[in-house]
Amino acid sequence: MKGFFNKNKHRPWFRTFRRFCGQLIIPFVIFQFIRTIFLPTVFDVLLLSFFIAIAISIYFEII
């Protein structure tokens, strides 16, 4: 399955955008985690899980 994926099939602006998001997602996850610890609402937990899912997908290059 890994050999089927071609990294160069995406356009250059998309690769730049993905790198940009990769740099910003970790501070967002940390900030949202601290906010969820102090004010745990349903929205905060869902937003934290969404940010973690994005961080994992960028780290493992799923998207």
PDB file of N, H, CA, C and O in Angstrom:
ATOM      1  N   MET A   1       0.824  -1.186   0.000  1.00  0.00           N
ATOM      2  CA  MET A   1       0.000   0.000   0.000  1.00  0.00           C
ATOM      3  C   MET A   1       0.872   1.254   0.000  1.00  0.00           C
ATOM      4  O   MET A   1       0.516   2.260  -0.615  1.00  0.00           O
ATOM      5  N   LYS A   2       1.991   1.198   0.676  1.00  0.00           N
ATOM      6  H   LYS A   2       2.280   0.381   1.176  1.00  0.00           H
ATOM      7  CA  LYS A   2       2.846   2.371   0.754  1.00  0.00           C
ATOM      8  C   LYS A   2       3.453   2.708  -0.608  1.00  0.00           C
ATOM      9  O   LYS A   2       3.658   3.883  -0.913  1.00  0.00           O
ATOM     10  N   GLY A   3       3.737   1.715  -1.415  1.00  0.00           N
ATOM     11  H   GLY A   3       3.570   0.761  -1.167  1.00  0.00           H
ATOM     12  CA  GLY A   3       4.320   1.966  -2.722  1.00  0.00           C
ATOM     13  C   GLY A   3       3.347   2.596  -3.698  1.00  0.00           C
ATOM     14  O   GLY A   3       3.764   3.204  -4.684  1.00  0.00           O
ATOM     15  N   PHE A   4       2.042   2.458  -3.435  1.00  0.00           N
ATOM     16  H   PHE A   4       1.703   1.965  -2.634  1.00  0.00           H
ATOM     17  CA  PHE A   4       1.025   3.020  -4.320  1.00  0.00           C
ATOM     18  C   PHE A   4       0.918   4.524  -4.152  1.00  0.00           C
ATOM     19  O   PHE A   4       0.534   5.218  -5.093  1.00  0.00           O
ATOM     20  N   PHE A   5       1.245   5.045  -2.982  1.00  0.00           N
ATOM     21  H   PHE A   5       1.557   4.481  -2.217  1.00  0.00           H
ATOM     22  CA  PHE A   5       1.111   6.467  -2.697  1.00  0.00           C
ATOM     23  C   PHE A   5       2.271   7.239  -3.312  1.00  0.00           C
ATOM     24  O   PHE A   5       3.434   6.904  -3.089  1.00  0.00           O
ATOM     25  N   ASN A   6       1.955   8.258  -4.076  1.00  0.00           N
ATOM     26  H   ASN A   6       1.010   8.529  -4.257  1.00  0.00           H
ATOM     27  CA  ASN A   6       2.961   9.081  -4.727  1.00  0.00           C
ATOM     28  C   ASN A   6       2.949  10.466  -4.088  1.00  0.00           C
ATOM     29  O   ASN A   6       1.955  11.185  -4.193  1.00  0.00           O
ATOM     30  N   LYS A   7       4.047  10.850  -3.425  1.00  0.00           N
ATOM     31  H   LYS A   7       4.854  10.266  -3.341  1.00  0.00           H
ATOM     32  CA  LYS A   7       4.102  12.142  -2.751  1.00  0.00           C
ATOM     33  C   LYS A   7       4.014  13.309  -3.725  1.00  0.00           C
ATOM     34  O   LYS A   7       3.520  14.375  -3.357  1.00  0.00           O
ATOM     35  N   ASN A   8       4.470  13.137  -4.936  1.00  0.00           N
ATOM     36  H   ASN A   8       4.871  12.271  -5.235  1.00  0.00           H
ATOM     37  CA  ASN A   8       4.536  14.238  -5.883  1.00  0.00           C
ATOM     38  C   ASN A   8       3.249  14.438  -6.667  1.00  0.00           C
ATOM     39  O   ASN A   8       3.219  15.253  -7.589  1.00  0.00           O
ATOM     40  N   LYS A   9       2.194  13.724  -6.330  1.00  0.00           N
ATOM     41  H   LYS A   9       2.218  13.062  -5.581  1.00  0.00           H
ATOM     42  CA  LYS A   9       0.957  13.897  -7.071  1.00  0.00           C
ATOM     43  C   LYS A   9       0.194  15.144  -6.629  1.00  0.00           C
ATOM     44  O   LYS A   9      -0.697  15.608  -7.340  1.00  0.00           O
ATOM     45  N   HIS A  10       0.538  15.688  -5.463  1.00  0.00           N
ATOM     46  H   HIS A  10       1.262  15.311  -4.886  1.00  0.00           H
ATOM     47  CA  HIS A  10      -0.111  16.906  -4.993  1.00  0.00           C
ATOM     48  C   HIS A  10       0.554  18.138  -5.588  1.00  0.00           C
ATOM     49  O   HIS A  10       1.735  18.124  -5.938  1.00  0.00           O
ATOM     50  N   ARG A  11      -0.212  19.174  -5.691  1.00  0.00           N
ATOM     51  H   ARG A  11      -1.170  19.185  -5.407  1.00  0.00           H
ATOM     52  CA  ARG A  11       0.321  20.417  -6.237  1.00  0.00           C
ATOM     53  C   ARG A  11       1.260  21.083  -5.226  1.00  0.00           C
ATOM     54  O   ARG A  11       1.153  20.831  -4.026  1.00  0.00           O
ATOM     55  N   PRO A  12       2.185  21.937  -5.706  1.00  0.00           N
ATOM     56  CA  PRO A  12       3.144  22.569  -4.790  1.00  0.00           C
ATOM     57  C   PRO A  12       2.482  23.439  -3.721  1.00  0.00           C
ATOM     58  O   PRO A  12       2.974  23.489  -2.593  1.00  0.00           O
ATOM     59  N   TRP A  13       1.395  24.117  -4.038  1.00  0.00           N
ATOM     60  H   TRP A  13       0.996  24.076  -4.954  1.00  0.00           H
ATOM     61  CA  TRP A  13       0.749  24.957  -3.034  1.00  0.00           C
ATOM     62  C   TRP A  13       0.139  24.114  -1.927  1.00  0.00           C
ATOM     63  O   TRP A  13       0.084  24.548  -0.776  1.00  0.00           O
ATOM     64  N   PHE A  14      -0.325  22.897  -2.267  1.00  0.00           N
ATOM     65  H   PHE A  14      -0.280  22.544  -3.202  1.00  0.00           H
ATOM     66  CA  PHE A  14      -0.886  22.016  -1.245  1.00  0.00           C
ATOM     67  C   PHE A  14       0.201  21.492  -0.320  1.00  0.00           C
ATOM     68  O   PHE A  14      -0.008  21.396   0.889  1.00  0.00           O
ATOM     69  N   ARG A  15       1.360  21.150  -0.875  1.00  0.00           N
ATOM     70  H   ARG A  15       1.530  21.227  -1.858  1.00  0.00           H
ATOM     71  CA  ARG A  15       2.471  20.692  -0.035  1.00  0.00           C
ATOM     72  C   ARG A  15       2.950  21.797   0.890  1.00  0.00           C
ATOM     73  O   ARG A  15       3.293  21.540   2.045  1.00  0.00           O
ATOM     74  N   THR A  16       2.976  23.045   0.381  1.00  0.00           N
ATOM     75  H   THR A  16       2.698  23.254  -0.557  1.00  0.00           H
ATOM     76  CA  THR A  16       3.370  24.186   1.216  1.00  0.00           C
ATOM     77  C   THR A  16       2.362  24.407   2.328  1.00  0.00           C
ATOM     78  O   THR A  16       2.739  24.655   3.474  1.00  0.00           O
ATOM     79  N   PHE A  17       1.084  24.318   1.994  1.00  0.00           N
ATOM     80  H   PHE A  17       0.778  24.116   1.064  1.00  0.00           H
ATOM     81  CA  PHE A  17       0.031  24.494   2.991  1.00  0.00           C
ATOM     82  C   PHE A  17       0.098  23.407   4.058  1.00  0.00           C
ATOM     83  O   PHE A  17      -0.106  23.689   5.239  1.00  0.00           O
ATOM     84  N   ARG A  18       0.382  22.165   3.656  1.00  0.00           N
ATOM     85  H   ARG A  18       0.548  21.936   2.697  1.00  0.00           H
ATOM     86  CA  ARG A  18       0.479  21.058   4.609  1.00  0.00           C
ATOM     87  C   ARG A  18       1.659  21.260   5.552  1.00  0.00           C
ATOM     88  O   ARG A  18       1.549  20.987   6.747  1.00  0.00           O
ATOM     89  N   ARG A  19       2.789  21.738   5.026  1.00  0.00           N
ATOM     90  H   ARG A  19       2.878  21.960   4.055  1.00  0.00           H
ATOM     91  CA  ARG A  19       3.941  22.027   5.890  1.00  0.00           C
ATOM     92  C   ARG A  19       3.631  23.154   6.861  1.00  0.00           C
ATOM     93  O   ARG A  19       4.026  23.099   8.025  1.00  0.00           O
ATOM     94  N   PHE A  20       2.925  24.178   6.389  1.00  0.00           N
ATOM     95  H   PHE A  20       2.604  24.223   5.443  1.00  0.00           H
ATOM     96  CA  PHE A  20       2.534  25.295   7.233  1.00  0.00           C
ATOM     97  C   PHE A  20       1.617  24.820   8.368  1.00  0.00           C
ATOM     98  O   PHE A  20       1.796  25.218   9.519  1.00  0.00           O
ATOM     99  N   CYS A  21       0.647  23.981   8.046  1.00  0.00           N
ATOM    100  H   CYS A  21       0.501  23.658   7.111  1.00  0.00           H
ATOM    101  CA  CYS A  21      -0.256  23.443   9.063  1.00  0.00           C
ATOM    102  C   CYS A  21       0.495  22.538  10.035  1.00  0.00           C
ATOM    103  O   CYS A  21       0.179  22.505  11.224  1.00  0.00           O
ATOM    104  N   GLY A  22       1.476  21.814   9.537  1.00  0.00           N
ATOM    105  H   GLY A  22       1.732  21.841   8.571  1.00  0.00           H
ATOM    106  CA  GLY A  22       2.279  20.952  10.398  1.00  0.00           C
ATOM    107  C   GLY A  22       3.062  21.726  11.439  1.00  0.00           C
ATOM    108  O   GLY A  22       3.309  21.219  12.533  1.00  0.00           O
ATOM    109  N   GLN A  23       3.451  22.941  11.113  1.00  0.00           N
ATOM    110  H   GLN A  23       3.250  23.353  10.224  1.00  0.00           H
ATOM    111  CA  GLN A  23       4.176  23.766  12.070  1.00  0.00           C
ATOM    112  C   GLN A  23       3.246  24.381  13.109  1.00  0.00           C
ATOM    113  O   GLN A  23       3.665  24.623  14.241  1.00  0.00           O
ATOM    114  N   LEU A  24       2.003  24.635  12.748  1.00  0.00           N
ATOM    115  H   LEU A  24       1.663  24.438  11.829  1.00  0.00           H
ATOM    116  CA  LEU A  24       1.081  25.306  13.659  1.00  0.00           C
ATOM    117  C   LEU A  24       0.223  24.360  14.488  1.00  0.00           C
ATOM    118  O   LEU A  24      -0.313  24.774  15.516  1.00  0.00           O
ATOM    119  N   ILE A  25       0.076  23.122  14.083  1.00  0.00           N
ATOM    120  H   ILE A  25       0.512  22.785  13.248  1.00  0.00           H
ATOM    121  CA  ILE A  25      -0.887  22.244  14.751  1.00  0.00           C
ATOM    122  C   ILE A  25      -0.436  21.859  16.156  1.00  0.00           C
ATOM    123  O   ILE A  25      -1.282  21.709  17.037  1.00  0.00           O
ATOM    124  N   ILE A  26       0.845  21.695  16.395  1.00  0.00           N
ATOM    125  H   ILE A  26       1.532  21.816  15.679  1.00  0.00           H
ATOM    126  CA  ILE A  26       1.323  21.311  17.735  1.00  0.00           C
ATOM    127  C   ILE A  26       1.048  22.405  18.766  1.00  0.00           C
ATOM    128  O   ILE A  26       0.550  22.082  19.845  1.00  0.00           O
ATOM    129  N   PRO A  27       1.345  23.694  18.494  1.00  0.00           N
ATOM    130  CA  PRO A  27       0.959  24.721  19.469  1.00  0.00           C
ATOM    131  C   PRO A  27      -0.553  24.791  19.693  1.00  0.00           C
ATOM    132  O   PRO A  27      -0.998  25.050  20.811  1.00  0.00           O
ATOM    133  N   PHE A  28      -1.349  24.562  18.639  1.00  0.00           N
ATOM    134  H   PHE A  28      -0.988  24.351  17.731  1.00  0.00           H
ATOM    135  CA  PHE A  28      -2.807  24.546  18.813  1.00  0.00           C
ATOM    136  C   PHE A  28      -3.244  23.395  19.715  1.00  0.00           C
ATOM    137  O   PHE A  28      -4.122  23.563  20.560  1.00  0.00           O
ATOM    138  N   VAL A  29      -2.630  22.227  19.534  1.00  0.00           N
ATOM    139  H   VAL A  29      -1.916  22.090  18.847  1.00  0.00           H
ATOM    140  CA  VAL A  29      -2.980  21.075  20.367  1.00  0.00           C
ATOM    141  C   VAL A  29      -2.608  21.330  21.818  1.00  0.00           C
ATOM    142  O   VAL A  29      -3.381  21.004  22.718  1.00  0.00           O
ATOM    143  N   ILE A  30      -1.443  21.906  22.058  1.00  0.00           N
ATOM    144  H   ILE A  30      -0.815  22.171  21.327  1.00  0.00           H
ATOM    145  CA  ILE A  30      -1.012  22.189  23.427  1.00  0.00           C
ATOM    146  C   ILE A  30      -1.930  23.215  24.084  1.00  0.00           C
ATOM    147  O   ILE A  30      -2.352  23.034  25.226  1.00  0.00           O
ATOM    148  N   PHE A  31      -2.237  24.290  23.363  1.00  0.00           N
ATOM    149  H   PHE A  31      -1.893  24.437  22.435  1.00  0.00           H
ATOM    150  CA  PHE A  31      -3.137  25.315  23.904  1.00  0.00           C
ATOM    151  C   PHE A  31      -4.515  24.726  24.195  1.00  0.00           C
ATOM    152  O   PHE A  31      -5.096  24.995  25.246  1.00  0.00           O
ATOM    153  N   GLN A  32      -5.037  23.929  23.273  1.00  0.00           N
ATOM    154  H   GLN A  32      -4.565  23.711  22.419  1.00  0.00           H
ATOM    155  CA  GLN A  32      -6.372  23.359  23.463  1.00  0.00           C
ATOM    156  C   GLN A  32      -6.367  22.342  24.594  1.00  0.00           C
ATOM    157  O   GLN A  32      -7.360  22.226  25.312  1.00  0.00           O
ATOM    158  N   PHE A  33      -5.282  21.607  24.773  1.00  0.00           N
ATOM    159  H   PHE A  33      -4.475  21.702  24.190  1.00  0.00           H
ATOM    160  CA  PHE A  33      -5.189  20.658  25.881  1.00  0.00           C
ATOM    161  C   PHE A  33      -5.220  21.384  27.219  1.00  0.00           C
ATOM    162  O   PHE A  33      -5.914  20.956  28.141  1.00  0.00           O
ATOM    163  N   ILE A  34      -4.470  22.482  27.330  1.00  0.00           N
ATOM    164  H   ILE A  34      -3.907  22.829  26.581  1.00  0.00           H
ATOM    165  CA  ILE A  34      -4.472  23.256  28.573  1.00  0.00           C
ATOM    166  C   ILE A  34      -5.852  23.851  28.827  1.00  0.00           C
ATOM    167  O   ILE A  34      -6.332  23.852  29.960  1.00  0.00           O
ATOM    168  N   ARG A  35      -6.485  24.354  27.777  1.00  0.00           N
ATOM    169  H   ARG A  35      -6.095  24.353  26.857  1.00  0.00           H
ATOM    170  CA  ARG A  35      -7.825  24.908  27.927  1.00  0.00           C
ATOM    171  C   ARG A  35      -8.830  23.830  28.335  1.00  0.00           C
ATOM    172  O   ARG A  35      -9.729  24.092  29.134  1.00  0.00           O
ATOM    173  N   THR A  36      -8.684  22.629  27.793  1.00  0.00           N
ATOM    174  H   THR A  36      -7.953  22.416  27.144  1.00  0.00           H
ATOM    175  CA  THR A  36      -9.597  21.537  28.132  1.00  0.00           C
ATOM    176  C   THR A  36      -9.395  21.073  29.568  1.00  0.00           C
ATOM    177  O   THR A  36     -10.348  20.655  30.226  1.00  0.00           O
ATOM    178  N   ILE A  37      -8.175  21.142  30.053  1.00  0.00           N
ATOM    179  H   ILE A  37      -7.401  21.481  29.519  1.00  0.00           H
ATOM    180  CA  ILE A  37      -7.916  20.765  31.448  1.00  0.00           C
ATOM    181  C   ILE A  37      -8.641  21.718  32.398  1.00  0.00           C
ATOM    182  O   ILE A  37      -9.229  21.274  33.384  1.00  0.00           O
ATOM    183  N   PHE A  38      -8.604  23.035  32.111  1.00  0.00           N
ATOM    184  H   PHE A  38      -8.126  23.395  31.310  1.00  0.00           H
ATOM    185  CA  PHE A  38      -9.203  24.011  33.012  1.00  0.00           C
ATOM    186  C   PHE A  38     -10.697  24.215  32.797  1.00  0.00           C
ATOM    187  O   PHE A  38     -11.430  24.405  33.768  1.00  0.00           O
ATOM    188  N   LEU A  39     -11.163  24.183  31.569  1.00  0.00           N
ATOM    189  H   LEU A  39     -10.568  24.029  30.780  1.00  0.00           H
ATOM    190  CA  LEU A  39     -12.583  24.388  31.262  1.00  0.00           C
ATOM    191  C   LEU A  39     -13.089  23.265  30.352  1.00  0.00           C
ATOM    192  O   LEU A  39     -13.240  23.466  29.147  1.00  0.00           O
ATOM    193  N   PRO A  40     -13.346  22.105  30.911  1.00  0.00           N
ATOM    194  CA  PRO A  40     -13.733  20.976  30.053  1.00  0.00           C
ATOM    195  C   PRO A  40     -15.193  21.058  29.601  1.00  0.00           C
ATOM    196  O   PRO A  40     -16.103  20.701  30.350  1.00  0.00           O
ATOM    197  N   THR A  41     -15.405  21.521  28.393  1.00  0.00           N
ATOM    198  H   THR A  41     -14.667  21.811  27.784  1.00  0.00           H
ATOM    199  CA  THR A  41     -16.733  21.504  27.800  1.00  0.00           C
ATOM    200  C   THR A  41     -16.726  20.500  26.643  1.00  0.00           C
ATOM    201  O   THR A  41     -15.673  20.025  26.217  1.00  0.00           O
ATOM    202  N   VAL A  42     -17.903  20.199  26.158  1.00  0.00           N
ATOM    203  H   VAL A  42     -18.758  20.586  26.504  1.00  0.00           H
ATOM    204  CA  VAL A  42     -18.008  19.252  25.054  1.00  0.00           C
ATOM    205  C   VAL A  42     -17.311  19.803  23.815  1.00  0.00           C
ATOM    206  O   VAL A  42     -16.634  19.065  23.099  1.00  0.00           O
ATOM    207  N   PHE A  43     -17.477  21.097  23.566  1.00  0.00           N
ATOM    208  H   PHE A  43     -18.026  21.696  24.149  1.00  0.00           H
ATOM    209  CA  PHE A  43     -16.831  21.722  22.413  1.00  0.00           C
ATOM    210  C   PHE A  43     -15.320  21.638  22.506  1.00  0.00           C
ATOM    211  O   PHE A  43     -14.654  21.349  21.512  1.00  0.00           O
ATOM    212  N   ASP A  44     -14.764  21.887  23.693  1.00  0.00           N
ATOM    213  H   ASP A  44     -15.305  22.122  24.501  1.00  0.00           H
ATOM    214  CA  ASP A  44     -13.310  21.826  23.866  1.00  0.00           C
ATOM    215  C   ASP A  44     -12.769  20.419  23.632  1.00  0.00           C
ATOM    216  O   ASP A  44     -11.718  20.249  23.015  1.00  0.00           O
ATOM    217  N   VAL A  45     -13.476  19.425  24.118  1.00  0.00           N
ATOM    218  H   VAL A  45     -14.330  19.563  24.620  1.00  0.00           H
ATOM    219  CA  VAL A  45     -13.026  18.039  23.933  1.00  0.00           C
ATOM    220  C   VAL A  45     -13.095  17.653  22.459  1.00  0.00           C
ATOM    221  O   VAL A  45     -12.181  17.012  21.940  1.00  0.00           O
ATOM    222  N   LEU A  46     -14.172  18.039  21.789  1.00  0.00           N
ATOM    223  H   LEU A  46     -14.915  18.560  22.211  1.00  0.00           H
ATOM    224  CA  LEU A  46     -14.287  17.736  20.359  1.00  0.00           C
ATOM    225  C   LEU A  46     -13.225  18.467  19.541  1.00  0.00           C
ATOM    226  O   LEU A  46     -12.648  17.889  18.620  1.00  0.00           O
ATOM    227  N   LEU A  47     -12.965  19.722  19.867  1.00  0.00           N
ATOM    228  H   LEU A  47     -13.434  20.192  20.615  1.00  0.00           H
ATOM    229  CA  LEU A  47     -11.941  20.479  19.157  1.00  0.00           C
ATOM    230  C   LEU A  47     -10.559  19.885  19.396  1.00  0.00           C
ATOM    231  O   LEU A  47      -9.749  19.807  18.472  1.00  0.00           O
ATOM    232  N   LEU A  48     -10.284  19.466  20.626  1.00  0.00           N
ATOM    233  H   LEU A  48     -10.942  19.529  21.377  1.00  0.00           H
ATOM    234  CA  LEU A  48      -9.000  18.831  20.925  1.00  0.00           C
ATOM    235  C   LEU A  48      -8.843  17.523  20.152  1.00  0.00           C
ATOM    236  O   LEU A  48      -7.771  17.248  19.612  1.00  0.00           O
ATOM    237  N   SER A  49      -9.890  16.727  20.096  1.00  0.00           N
ATOM    238  H   SER A  49     -10.761  16.951  20.534  1.00  0.00           H
ATOM    239  CA  SER A  49      -9.791  15.474  19.347  1.00  0.00           C
ATOM    240  C   SER A  49      -9.632  15.731  17.849  1.00  0.00           C
ATOM    241  O   SER A  49      -8.933  14.982  17.166  1.00  0.00           O
ATOM    242  N   PHE A  50     -10.270  16.780  17.333  1.00  0.00           N
ATOM    243  H   PHE A  50     -10.837  17.389  17.887  1.00  0.00           H
ATOM    244  CA  PHE A  50     -10.110  17.151  15.930  1.00  0.00           C
ATOM    245  C   PHE A  50      -8.673  17.585  15.644  1.00  0.00           C
ATOM    246  O   PHE A  50      -8.093  17.183  14.636  1.00  0.00           O
ATOM    247  N   PHE A  51      -8.097  18.404  16.526  1.00  0.00           N
ATOM    248  H   PHE A  51      -8.568  18.731  17.345  1.00  0.00           H
ATOM    249  CA  PHE A  51      -6.712  18.850  16.349  1.00  0.00           C
ATOM    250  C   PHE A  51      -5.740  17.672  16.435  1.00  0.00           C
ATOM    251  O   PHE A  51      -4.771  17.613  15.679  1.00  0.00           O
ATOM    252  N   ILE A  52      -5.993  16.741  17.347  1.00  0.00           N
ATOM    253  H   ILE A  52      -6.780  16.789  17.962  1.00  0.00           H
ATOM    254  CA  ILE A  52      -5.119  15.575  17.471  1.00  0.00           C
ATOM    255  C   ILE A  52      -5.202  14.714  16.222  1.00  0.00           C
ATOM    256  O   ILE A  52      -4.188  14.186  15.765  1.00  0.00           O
ATOM    257  N   ALA A  53      -6.400  14.568  15.666  1.00  0.00           N
ATOM    258  H   ALA A  53      -7.223  14.997  16.038  1.00  0.00           H
ATOM    259  CA  ALA A  53      -6.559  13.789  14.438  1.00  0.00           C
ATOM    260  C   ALA A  53      -5.808  14.441  13.277  1.00  0.00           C
ATOM    261  O   ALA A  53      -5.187  13.745  12.473  1.00  0.00           O
ATOM    262  N   ILE A  54      -5.860  15.763  13.186  1.00  0.00           N
ATOM    263  H   ILE A  54      -6.364  16.328  13.839  1.00  0.00           H
ATOM    264  CA  ILE A  54      -5.120  16.477  12.143  1.00  0.00           C
ATOM    265  C   ILE A  54      -3.616  16.298  12.344  1.00  0.00           C
ATOM    266  O   ILE A  54      -2.883  16.056  11.385  1.00  0.00           O
ATOM    267  N   ALA A  55      -3.157  16.417  13.590  1.00  0.00           N
ATOM    268  H   ALA A  55      -3.752  16.613  14.370  1.00  0.00           H
ATOM    269  CA  ALA A  55      -1.730  16.273  13.874  1.00  0.00           C
ATOM    270  C   ALA A  55      -1.235  14.871  13.515  1.00  0.00           C
ATOM    271  O   ALA A  55      -0.151  14.722  12.952  1.00  0.00           O
ATOM    272  N   ILE A  56      -2.020  13.851  13.837  1.00  0.00           N
ATOM    273  H   ILE A  56      -2.901  13.972  14.294  1.00  0.00           H
ATOM    274  CA  ILE A  56      -1.621  12.484  13.509  1.00  0.00           C
ATOM    275  C   ILE A  56      -1.601  12.276  11.999  1.00  0.00           C
ATOM    276  O   ILE A  56      -0.692  11.636  11.470  1.00  0.00           O
ATOM    277  N   SER A  57      -2.600  12.815  11.306  1.00  0.00           N
ATOM    278  H   SER A  57      -3.339  13.335  11.736  1.00  0.00           H
ATOM    279  CA  SER A  57      -2.643  12.622   9.853  1.00  0.00           C
ATOM    280  C   SER A  57      -1.500  13.357   9.159  1.00  0.00           C
ATOM    281  O   SER A  57      -0.984  12.869   8.154  1.00  0.00           O
ATOM    282  N   ILE A  58      -1.097  14.510   9.667  1.00  0.00           N
ATOM    283  H   ILE A  58      -1.516  14.906  10.484  1.00  0.00           H
ATOM    284  CA  ILE A  58       0.043  15.214   9.083  1.00  0.00           C
ATOM    285  C   ILE A  58       1.353  14.482   9.417  1.00  0.00           C
ATOM    286  O   ILE A  58       2.236  14.362   8.568  1.00  0.00           O
ATOM    287  N   TYR A  59       1.465  13.998  10.654  1.00  0.00           N
ATOM    288  H   TYR A  59       0.747  14.096  11.343  1.00  0.00           H
ATOM    289  CA  TYR A  59       2.689  13.316  11.069  1.00  0.00           C
ATOM    290  C   TYR A  59       2.915  12.034  10.255  1.00  0.00           C
ATOM    291  O   TYR A  59       4.034  11.761   9.823  1.00  0.00           O
ATOM    292  N   PHE A  60       1.848  11.252  10.049  1.00  0.00           N
ATOM    293  H   PHE A  60       0.938  11.475  10.400  1.00  0.00           H
ATOM    294  CA  PHE A  60       1.963  10.003   9.308  1.00  0.00           C
ATOM    295  C   PHE A  60       1.716  10.188   7.821  1.00  0.00           C
ATOM    296  O   PHE A  60       1.667   9.207   7.080  1.00  0.00           O
ATOM    297  N   GLU A  61       1.559  11.424   7.372  1.00  0.00           N
ATOM    298  H   GLU A  61       1.598  12.221   7.974  1.00  0.00           H
ATOM    299  CA  GLU A  61       1.381  11.790   5.969  1.00  0.00           C
ATOM    300  C   GLU A  61       0.206  11.044   5.335  1.00  0.00           C
ATOM    301  O   GLU A  61       0.320  10.503   4.235  1.00  0.00           O
ATOM    302  N   ILE A  62      -0.909  11.025   6.039  1.00  0.00           N
ATOM    303  H   ILE A  62      -1.002  11.465   6.932  1.00  0.00           H
ATOM    304  CA  ILE A  62      -2.120  10.410   5.517  1.00  0.00           C
ATOM    305  C   ILE A  62      -2.768  11.315   4.481  1.00  0.00           C
ATOM    306  O   ILE A  62      -3.280  10.840   3.467  1.00  0.00           O
ATOM    307  N   ILE A  63      -2.746  12.622   4.737  1.00  0.00           N
ATOM    308  H   ILE A  63      -2.331  13.007   5.561  1.00  0.00           H
ATOM    309  CA  ILE A  63      -3.291  13.563   3.743  1.00  0.00           C
ATOM    310  C   ILE A  63      -2.163  14.292   3.073  1.00  0.00           C
ATOM    311  O   ILE A  63      -2.399  15.130   2.203  1.00  0.00           O
TER     312      ILE A  63
END
